[in-house]
Amino acid sequence: MTSDIEQASPARIPDTPTGPEGASDGVGDRLHRSLGRVDIILLTVAATISIDTIGQIASSGGAQAFTWTAVIVLTFMIPYGLIMSELGSSFPQEGGPYVWVRLAFGRFWASLSTMFYWVTNPIWLGGSLTFLAAATWSTFIVHMPGGGVGDYAFKLTFIWLAILSAVSSLRYGKWLLNVGAVLKVLMVLVFVVTVVIYAAQHGIHGYGAGDFSPTTAGFLSAAPIILFAVVGFEAQNGAAEEMRNPAKDVPISVLTSGTISAFCYLVPVFGILAVLPTSKISGAAGFMDAIRTVFGVYGSAAGPMVKIAAALFIFVLLNQGSAWMIASDRVQAIAGADGTFPRYFGVFHPTLGTPVRVNMLSGIVATAFTVAATVLVKGTTAAIFSVVLSMAVSTLLLSYLVIFPAVLRLRSRFPGTPRPYRVPGGQKTLWGCTVLIYAWVLVGSWTTVFPGTIESALGFHYDFRSQWSVSRETFETFTLGTLGIITLCCVAGYVWARRRDDAGQDFTATIERDLLRHQAAVAPSGVAD
């Protein structure tokens, strides 16, 4: 690779107006480079370790859940991390996933993938995170009747505290993320140590070696939620231009956070399966139920310790919701600044440097989803938790069906762009990694939107109501209806924005022009693979 390629600086968001009414005026100079390497690592840890899914993973397939988690770490998480390291370090513009798809496949596909990517998080915040936090508070701290005034007050307070933390300047808000990420890992470590003590005193539930053998049915049950749990390496690039050195720090943060995340899923899942029979593991409360069980080794201190653990668990849930809001709201705001979503939402606050209008929109969507889930998905908290979590899983995995292939297109379209990190092994390895992770999300997307269909086609018995505690009609109406509304909102926003704008008034045109100009400059000398 030639030296001029190595020294070229990446294109970035312009600091000049690019749209009507100054909608994206000064976006670049409103971003503060406040994220150092440790901040980026902890932001990624906060995003990639979804502590709310640990119980759901353990309940999804018994001992097989551990096996499939290990398989997905090896065959999905590692190649996925390699690809995100290349994309994140080579194209470090604010709004990462939006910019990658925009440069690779054009405006509409960037708009659609970003809509699904972004909306996952208010759905997740207003759905499974809020319901799990409320259930944890009611079960372990102070009882609240479900659907009562106190229940709604708690849920709305939880949602808007997460939004408030996303609104605050990242220079200060990052400390909340950092504390939450550290506490999350410490909770897992304390749980693991306590499981060892519990096993020494009381023995473990016990599984035979054959129980861990993977099966097709176990795969179809566990894979979607595990995939949802381990993604998030690209989230940090939502704030790429707020990093001090993304070219060096993104790959290191992916490696470090990936290692921590693998530990924080594999070991706790094994611990839950060791101390609780599968029949007693609730997806909504599996982690806290296991904590309550093993904390019995601390005698009279167990009660207060469980309450403290419950309070920390709620804070960690709030923290991971906030982490994803900080990342995904920036991605959606860049779509607005680029004119593929109403430019009204493409504004970064001049002082805070945050996309306050998208933050507010996320809060409204999360609030509406909480109310809708409570009214439409009637049943136990565990049933509502499972259905709304499945909804969030489906939207996020669907967005990756467009995001993942971008790495191939960008390699061919901009081969001369400086790549501080490349997926090792050349084009064959890159294609192999991309095809592998694409196949994972394709199967995960289908089984999440249409659960039981592959099982039935393969001749496996699948009791839908027993699995989801609601009828298939209720589930599909809620799921397909939500996906339909999201798609319509995306198309309507895209068409409305494009009719009001000149297609040349988008900042990605500047990025694209700079990349093509550089490509033309280095083309005669050739570019190493």
C-alpha positions as CSV (number, residue, x, y, z in Angstrom):
1,M,0.0,0.0,0.0
2,T,1.4,3.4,-0.9
3,S,2.4,6.0,1.7
4,D,-0.1,8.6,0.5
5,I,-2.9,6.2,1.2
6,E,-1.6,5.6,4.7
7,Q,-1.5,9.3,5.4
8,A,-4.8,10.3,3.9
9,S,-7.3,11.6,6.3
10,P,-10.9,10.3,6.2
11,A,-13.8,12.4,4.9
12,R,-16.0,13.7,7.7
13,I,-19.2,15.7,8.2
14,P,-18.8,19.2,6.9
15,D,-19.1,22.2,9.2
16,T,-21.2,24.2,6.7
17,P,-24.9,24.2,6.0
18,T,-26.1,21.4,3.8
19,G,-29.8,21.6,3.8
20,P,-32.8,23.9,4.1
21,E,-33.4,26.0,7.2
22,G,-29.8,25.1,8.3
23,A,-31.0,21.7,9.4
24,S,-27.6,20.2,9.4
25,D,-25.8,23.5,9.8
26,G,-22.6,23.1,11.8
27,V,-23.1,19.4,12.6
28,G,-19.4,18.8,12.5
29,D,-18.3,21.7,14.8
30,R,-21.0,20.7,17.3
31,L,-19.3,17.3,17.9
32,H,-16.7,17.2,20.6
33,R,-13.9,14.6,20.5
34,S,-14.3,13.4,24.0
35,L,-14.1,9.6,23.7
36,G,-10.7,8.1,24.5
37,R,-9.8,4.4,24.1
38,V,-11.1,3.4,27.6
39,D,-14.4,5.3,27.0
40,I,-14.9,3.5,23.6
41,I,-14.3,0.1,25.2
42,L,-16.7,0.8,28.0
43,L,-19.3,2.2,25.6
44,T,-19.1,-1.0,23.5
45,V,-19.2,-3.1,26.7
46,A,-22.4,-1.2,27.7
47,A,-23.9,-1.9,24.3
48,T,-22.8,-5.5,23.7
49,I,-23.5,-7.0,27.1
50,S,-27.3,-7.1,27.3
51,I,-27.8,-8.4,30.9
52,D,-31.6,-8.6,30.4
53,T,-31.0,-11.4,27.9
54,I,-29.0,-13.7,30.1
55,G,-32.0,-15.3,31.7
56,Q,-33.8,-15.5,28.3
57,I,-30.8,-17.3,26.8
58,A,-30.7,-19.8,29.7
59,S,-34.4,-20.5,29.4
60,S,-34.4,-20.8,25.6
61,G,-32.9,-24.3,25.3
62,G,-31.7,-25.7,28.6
63,A,-28.1,-26.9,28.6
64,Q,-28.0,-26.5,24.8
65,A,-28.3,-22.8,25.3
66,F,-24.7,-22.8,26.7
67,T,-23.5,-24.9,23.7
68,W,-25.1,-22.6,21.1
69,T,-23.8,-19.5,22.9
70,A,-20.3,-20.9,22.5
71,V,-20.9,-21.8,18.9
72,I,-22.2,-18.3,18.1
73,V,-19.3,-16.7,19.8
74,L,-16.9,-18.6,17.6
75,T,-18.8,-18.6,14.3
76,F,-20.6,-15.3,14.5
77,M,-19.2,-12.9,17.1
78,I,-15.6,-13.3,15.9
79,P,-16.1,-12.8,12.2
80,Y,-18.6,-10.0,12.9
81,G,-16.0,-8.3,15.1
82,L,-13.4,-8.5,12.3
83,I,-15.8,-6.9,9.8
84,M,-16.9,-4.1,12.2
85,S,-13.3,-3.4,13.0
86,E,-12.5,-2.8,9.3
87,L,-15.6,-0.7,8.7
88,G,-15.4,1.3,11.9
89,S,-11.7,2.2,11.5
90,S,-11.8,2.8,7.7
91,F,-15.0,4.9,7.5
92,P,-15.0,6.8,10.8
93,Q,-17.8,9.3,10.1
94,E,-20.5,10.1,12.5
95,G,-23.5,7.9,12.1
96,G,-21.3,4.9,11.1
97,P,-23.9,2.3,9.9
98,Y,-25.9,4.9,8.0
99,V,-22.8,6.2,6.2
100,W,-21.5,2.7,5.3
101,V,-24.8,1.6,3.7
102,R,-25.3,5.0,2.0
103,L,-21.9,4.8,0.4
104,A,-22.4,1.2,-0.5
105,F,-26.0,0.9,-1.7
106,G,-27.5,4.4,-1.9
107,R,-29.9,6.6,-0.1
108,F,-33.0,4.5,0.2
109,W,-31.4,1.3,1.6
110,A,-29.4,3.5,4.1
111,S,-32.7,5.1,5.1
112,L,-34.5,1.7,5.5
113,S,-31.7,-0.1,7.4
114,T,-31.2,2.9,9.7
115,M,-34.9,3.1,10.5
116,F,-34.9,-0.6,11.6
117,Y,-31.6,-0.2,13.4
118,W,-32.7,2.9,15.3
119,V,-36.3,1.9,16.1
120,T,-35.1,-1.3,17.7
121,N,-33.9,0.7,20.7
122,P,-37.0,2.7,21.7
123,I,-38.9,-0.6,21.2
124,W,-36.4,-2.4,23.4
125,L,-36.3,0.3,26.0
126,G,-40.0,0.7,26.2
127,G,-40.5,-3.0,25.9
128,S,-38.3,-5.7,27.6
129,L,-36.0,-3.3,29.5
130,T,-38.8,-1.3,31.1
131,F,-40.9,-4.4,31.9
132,L,-38.0,-6.3,33.3
133,A,-36.9,-3.3,35.5
134,A,-40.5,-2.9,36.8
135,A,-40.8,-6.6,37.5
136,T,-37.4,-6.6,39.3
137,W,-38.4,-3.6,41.4
138,S,-41.8,-5.1,42.3
139,T,-40.4,-8.6,43.1
140,F,-37.2,-7.7,44.9
141,I,-37.6,-4.2,46.4
142,V,-41.2,-2.8,46.7
143,H,-44.2,-4.6,45.3
144,M,-46.2,-2.7,42.7
145,P,-49.5,-4.1,41.3
146,G,-49.1,-4.5,37.5
147,G,-51.0,-2.0,35.4
148,G,-51.5,0.3,38.4
149,V,-50.5,4.0,38.8
150,G,-47.2,3.1,40.5
151,D,-46.4,0.6,37.7
152,Y,-46.9,3.1,35.0
153,A,-45.1,5.9,36.9
154,F,-42.1,3.6,37.4
155,K,-42.0,2.6,33.7
156,L,-42.3,6.2,32.4
157,T,-39.6,7.4,34.9
158,F,-37.3,4.6,33.7
159,I,-37.8,5.5,30.1
160,W,-37.2,9.2,30.4
161,L,-34.2,8.8,32.7
162,A,-32.6,6.8,29.9
163,I,-33.6,9.5,27.4
164,L,-32.2,12.3,29.7
165,S,-28.9,10.5,29.9
166,A,-28.8,10.3,26.1
167,V,-29.5,14.0,25.8
168,S,-26.7,15.1,28.1
169,S,-23.4,16.0,26.5
170,L,-21.2,12.9,25.8
171,R,-18.3,14.7,27.6
172,Y,-20.2,14.2,30.8
173,G,-22.7,11.4,30.0
174,K,-19.9,9.0,29.2
175,W,-19.1,8.8,32.9
176,L,-22.5,7.3,33.5
177,L,-21.9,4.8,30.7
178,N,-18.5,3.9,32.1
179,V,-19.8,3.4,35.6
180,G,-22.7,1.3,34.3
181,A,-20.4,-0.9,32.2
182,V,-18.0,-1.5,35.1
183,L,-20.9,-2.4,37.4
184,K,-22.3,-4.7,34.9
185,V,-19.1,-6.7,34.7
186,L,-18.7,-6.6,38.5
187,M,-22.2,-8.0,38.9
188,V,-21.4,-10.9,36.6
189,L,-18.1,-11.6,38.5
190,V,-19.8,-11.5,41.9
191,F,-22.5,-13.9,40.6
192,V,-19.8,-16.3,39.2
193,V,-17.9,-16.3,42.5
194,T,-21.1,-16.9,44.4
195,V,-22.1,-19.8,42.2
196,V,-18.7,-21.5,42.9
197,I,-19.4,-21.0,46.7
198,Y,-22.9,-22.3,46.3
199,A,-21.8,-25.3,44.4
200,A,-19.2,-26.2,47.0
201,Q,-21.9,-26.0,49.7
202,H,-25.0,-27.4,48.0
203,G,-23.9,-29.1,44.8
204,I,-25.3,-28.1,41.5
205,H,-28.5,-28.9,39.5
206,G,-26.4,-31.1,37.2
207,Y,-26.6,-32.0,33.6
208,G,-25.4,-35.0,31.8
209,A,-22.9,-34.6,29.0
210,G,-25.6,-35.4,26.5
211,D,-27.8,-32.5,27.6
212,F,-25.2,-30.1,26.1
213,S,-25.3,-31.8,22.7
214,P,-26.6,-29.3,20.1
215,T,-29.8,-30.1,18.2
216,T,-31.7,-28.4,15.4
217,A,-34.6,-27.6,17.6
218,G,-32.4,-26.1,20.3
219,F,-30.6,-24.0,17.7
220,L,-33.9,-22.6,16.3
221,S,-35.0,-21.8,19.8
222,A,-31.9,-20.2,21.1
223,A,-30.1,-18.6,18.1
224,P,-32.2,-15.4,17.6
225,I,-31.9,-14.2,21.2
226,I,-28.2,-15.1,21.4
227,L,-27.5,-13.2,18.2
228,F,-29.4,-10.2,19.6
229,A,-27.3,-10.4,22.8
230,V,-23.9,-10.4,21.1
231,V,-24.3,-7.7,18.5
232,G,-23.3,-4.0,19.1
233,F,-19.7,-3.6,17.9
234,E,-20.8,-1.0,15.4
235,A,-22.7,1.0,18.0
236,Q,-19.7,3.0,19.0
237,N,-19.4,4.3,15.4
238,G,-22.7,6.1,15.8
239,A,-20.4,8.6,17.6
240,A,-17.4,8.1,15.4
241,E,-16.5,11.8,15.1
242,E,-16.6,12.2,18.8
243,M,-13.7,9.7,19.2
244,R,-10.2,11.0,19.5
245,N,-8.5,8.3,17.4
246,P,-11.1,5.9,15.8
247,A,-8.6,4.4,13.4
248,K,-6.6,2.8,16.2
249,D,-9.2,2.6,19.0
250,V,-12.1,0.9,17.2
251,P,-10.3,-2.4,16.5
252,I,-8.8,-2.5,20.0
253,S,-12.2,-1.7,21.5
254,V,-13.9,-4.5,19.5
255,L,-11.3,-7.1,20.6
256,T,-11.4,-6.0,24.2
257,S,-15.2,-5.7,24.6
258,G,-15.7,-8.9,22.5
259,T,-13.6,-10.9,25.0
260,I,-15.4,-9.4,28.0
261,S,-18.8,-10.0,26.4
262,A,-18.1,-13.6,25.6
263,F,-17.1,-14.2,29.2
264,C,-20.2,-12.3,30.5
265,Y,-22.5,-14.5,28.5
266,L,-20.9,-17.9,28.7
267,V,-20.1,-18.1,32.4
268,P,-23.4,-16.6,33.8
269,V,-25.5,-18.8,31.4
270,F,-23.7,-21.8,32.6
271,G,-24.1,-20.6,36.2
272,I,-27.9,-20.2,35.9
273,L,-28.2,-23.6,34.3
274,A,-26.1,-25.1,37.1
275,V,-28.3,-23.8,40.0
276,L,-31.8,-23.7,38.5
277,P,-33.7,-26.4,36.7
278,T,-34.7,-25.3,33.2
279,S,-38.4,-25.5,34.2
280,K,-37.8,-22.8,36.9
281,I,-35.9,-20.4,34.7
282,S,-37.9,-17.4,33.6
283,G,-36.6,-15.3,30.7
284,A,-37.9,-12.2,32.5
285,A,-36.3,-12.9,35.8
286,G,-33.8,-15.7,35.3
287,F,-30.7,-13.8,36.2
288,M,-32.2,-12.3,39.4
289,D,-33.8,-15.6,40.4
290,A,-30.4,-17.3,40.1
291,I,-28.9,-14.5,42.2
292,R,-31.5,-14.9,44.9
293,T,-30.8,-18.7,45.0
294,V,-27.0,-18.5,45.2
295,F,-26.9,-15.5,47.6
296,G,-28.4,-17.8,50.2
297,V,-24.8,-18.8,51.0
298,Y,-24.4,-15.4,52.7
299,G,-26.9,-16.2,55.4
300,S,-28.6,-13.3,57.1
301,A,-27.0,-10.9,54.8
302,A,-28.6,-12.5,51.7
303,G,-31.8,-10.4,51.9
304,P,-30.2,-7.0,51.9
305,M,-27.6,-8.2,49.3
306,V,-30.4,-9.3,46.9
307,K,-32.1,-5.9,47.2
308,I,-28.8,-4.2,46.5
309,A,-28.3,-6.5,43.5
310,A,-31.8,-5.8,42.3
311,A,-31.2,-2.0,42.5
312,L,-27.9,-2.4,40.6
313,F,-29.6,-4.6,38.0
314,I,-32.2,-1.9,37.3
315,F,-29.4,0.7,37.0
316,V,-27.5,-1.5,34.6
317,L,-30.7,-2.0,32.5
318,L,-31.1,1.8,32.4
319,N,-27.5,2.2,31.5
320,Q,-27.5,-0.3,28.5
321,G,-30.7,1.3,27.2
322,S,-29.0,4.7,27.4
323,A,-25.9,3.4,25.6
324,W,-27.9,2.2,22.7
325,M,-29.9,5.4,22.6
326,I,-26.7,7.4,22.5
327,A,-25.5,5.4,19.5
328,S,-28.6,4.7,17.5
329,D,-30.1,8.2,17.9
330,R,-27.0,9.6,16.3
331,V,-27.3,7.2,13.4
332,Q,-30.9,8.3,12.8
333,A,-30.0,12.0,13.2
334,I,-27.4,11.6,10.5
335,A,-30.1,10.2,8.2
336,G,-32.0,13.3,8.9
337,A,-29.0,15.6,8.3
338,D,-28.5,13.7,5.0
339,G,-32.1,14.3,3.9
340,T,-33.3,10.7,3.9
341,F,-35.4,11.4,7.0
342,P,-37.0,14.8,7.8
343,R,-34.2,17.3,8.3
344,Y,-35.9,18.5,11.4
345,F,-34.4,15.5,13.1
346,G,-30.9,16.1,11.7
347,V,-30.0,18.8,14.2
348,F,-27.3,18.4,16.9
349,H,-27.7,20.8,19.9
350,P,-25.2,23.6,19.6
351,T,-24.0,23.2,23.3
352,L,-24.7,19.6,24.1
353,G,-23.6,18.2,20.8
354,T,-26.4,15.6,21.0
355,P,-29.4,15.0,18.6
356,V,-32.0,16.2,21.1
357,R,-34.9,16.0,18.6
358,V,-34.2,12.3,17.8
359,N,-33.7,11.7,21.6
360,M,-37.2,13.1,22.2
361,L,-38.7,11.1,19.4
362,S,-37.1,7.9,20.9
363,G,-38.7,8.7,24.2
364,I,-42.1,9.2,22.6
365,V,-41.8,5.9,20.7
366,A,-40.6,4.0,23.8
367,T,-43.5,5.4,25.9
368,A,-46.1,4.5,23.2
369,F,-44.6,1.0,22.9
370,T,-44.8,0.5,26.7
371,V,-48.5,1.4,26.7
372,A,-49.2,-0.6,23.5
373,A,-47.4,-3.7,24.9
374,T,-49.4,-3.5,28.1
375,V,-52.7,-3.1,26.4
376,L,-52.3,-5.4,23.4
377,V,-50.2,-8.3,24.8
378,K,-52.2,-9.3,27.7
379,G,-50.7,-11.9,30.1
380,T,-48.0,-12.3,32.6
381,T,-44.9,-10.1,32.7
382,A,-42.9,-13.0,31.4
383,A,-45.1,-13.3,28.4
384,I,-45.1,-9.6,27.6
385,F,-41.3,-9.6,28.1
386,S,-40.8,-12.4,25.6
387,V,-43.0,-11.0,22.9
388,V,-41.6,-7.4,23.0
389,L,-38.1,-8.7,23.2
390,S,-38.7,-10.8,20.1
391,M,-40.0,-7.7,18.4
392,A,-36.7,-5.8,19.2
393,V,-34.7,-8.8,18.1
394,S,-36.5,-8.9,14.7
395,T,-36.0,-5.2,13.9
396,L,-32.3,-5.3,14.8
397,L,-31.5,-8.4,12.9
398,L,-33.4,-7.2,9.8
399,S,-31.2,-4.0,9.7
400,Y,-28.1,-6.2,9.6
401,L,-29.3,-7.8,6.4
402,V,-28.4,-4.5,4.7
403,I,-25.5,-3.4,6.9
404,F,-23.3,-6.5,6.7
405,P,-22.9,-6.7,2.9
406,A,-21.7,-3.1,2.9
407,V,-18.2,-4.2,3.7
408,L,-18.0,-6.1,0.4
409,R,-19.3,-3.2,-1.7
410,L,-17.0,-0.7,0.0
411,R,-14.0,-2.9,-0.6
412,S,-14.8,-3.0,-4.3
413,R,-15.9,0.6,-4.7
414,F,-13.2,2.3,-2.6
415,P,-10.3,-0.1,-2.6
416,G,-7.8,2.8,-2.2
417,T,-9.4,4.2,1.0
418,P,-7.0,3.9,3.9
419,R,-7.8,0.9,6.0
420,P,-5.9,1.0,9.3
421,Y,-7.4,-2.5,10.0
422,R,-8.4,-5.1,7.4
423,V,-10.1,-8.4,7.8
424,P,-7.0,-10.7,7.5
425,G,-6.7,-13.3,4.8
426,G,-7.7,-11.3,1.7
427,Q,-11.0,-11.3,-0.2
428,K,-11.7,-15.0,0.4
429,T,-11.7,-14.5,4.1
430,L,-13.7,-11.3,3.9
431,W,-16.3,-13.1,1.7
432,G,-16.4,-16.1,4.1
433,C,-16.9,-14.0,7.2
434,T,-19.6,-11.9,5.5
435,V,-21.5,-14.9,4.1
436,L,-21.3,-16.7,7.5
437,I,-22.7,-13.8,9.6
438,Y,-25.3,-13.0,7.0
439,A,-26.5,-16.6,7.1
440,W,-26.8,-16.4,10.9
441,V,-28.9,-13.2,10.8
442,L,-31.0,-14.5,7.9
443,V,-32.1,-17.5,9.9
444,G,-32.4,-15.5,13.1
445,S,-34.6,-12.9,11.4
446,W,-37.0,-15.6,10.0
447,T,-37.3,-17.5,13.2
448,T,-38.0,-14.3,15.1
449,V,-40.7,-13.0,12.8
450,F,-42.2,-16.4,12.1
451,P,-41.4,-18.6,15.1
452,G,-42.2,-22.3,14.7
453,T,-42.4,-22.4,10.9
454,I,-39.0,-23.9,10.3
455,E,-39.6,-26.4,13.1
456,S,-42.9,-27.4,11.6
457,A,-41.4,-27.8,8.2
458,L,-38.7,-30.1,9.6
459,G,-41.3,-32.2,11.4
460,F,-40.6,-30.9,15.0
461,H,-43.5,-30.4,17.4
462,Y,-43.9,-26.7,18.3
463,D,-46.6,-25.6,20.8
464,F,-46.9,-21.9,20.1
465,R,-49.0,-21.0,23.1
466,S,-46.8,-22.9,25.5
467,Q,-43.7,-21.2,24.0
468,W,-45.0,-17.6,24.0
469,S,-48.0,-17.7,26.3
470,V,-50.1,-15.9,23.6
471,S,-51.7,-17.2,20.4
472,R,-50.0,-17.1,17.1
473,E,-52.6,-14.7,15.8
474,T,-51.9,-12.2,18.6
475,F,-48.1,-12.6,18.2
476,E,-48.1,-12.2,14.4
477,T,-50.6,-9.3,14.5
478,F,-48.4,-7.5,17.0
479,T,-45.1,-8.4,15.2
480,L,-46.1,-7.9,11.5
481,G,-48.2,-4.9,12.4
482,T,-45.3,-3.2,14.1
483,L,-42.9,-4.1,11.2
484,G,-45.5,-2.7,8.7
485,I,-45.8,0.6,10.6
486,I,-42.1,1.0,10.8
487,T,-41.6,0.4,7.1
488,L,-44.4,2.8,6.2
489,C,-42.9,5.5,8.5
490,C,-39.6,5.0,6.8
491,V,-40.9,5.2,3.3
492,A,-43.1,8.2,4.2
493,G,-40.2,10.0,5.9
494,Y,-37.9,9.3,2.9
495,V,-40.3,10.5,0.3
496,W,-41.3,13.6,2.2
497,A,-37.6,14.5,2.8
498,R,-36.6,13.9,-0.8
499,R,-39.5,15.9,-2.2
500,R,-38.4,18.9,-0.1
501,D,-34.7,18.6,-0.8
502,D,-32.3,18.9,-3.7
503,A,-30.5,15.5,-3.9
504,G,-27.2,17.3,-3.9
505,Q,-27.7,18.8,-0.5
506,D,-26.5,15.9,1.5
507,F,-23.3,15.7,3.5
508,T,-22.6,12.1,2.4
509,A,-22.2,13.5,-1.2
510,T,-19.2,15.4,0.2
511,I,-17.8,12.3,1.8
512,E,-18.4,10.3,-1.4
513,R,-16.8,12.9,-3.5
514,D,-13.7,13.0,-1.3
515,L,-13.4,9.2,-1.3
516,L,-13.8,9.0,-5.1
517,R,-11.3,11.8,-5.6
518,H,-8.7,10.0,-3.4
519,Q,-9.5,6.8,-5.2
520,A,-8.8,8.4,-8.6
521,A,-5.5,9.7,-7.2
522,V,-4.2,6.4,-6.0
523,A,-5.6,4.2,-8.8
524,P,-2.5,4.4,-11.1
525,S,-0.2,3.1,-8.4
526,G,-2.5,0.2,-7.6
527,V,-3.9,-0.8,-4.2
528,A,-2.8,-3.9,-2.2
529,D,-5.6,-6.2,-1.1
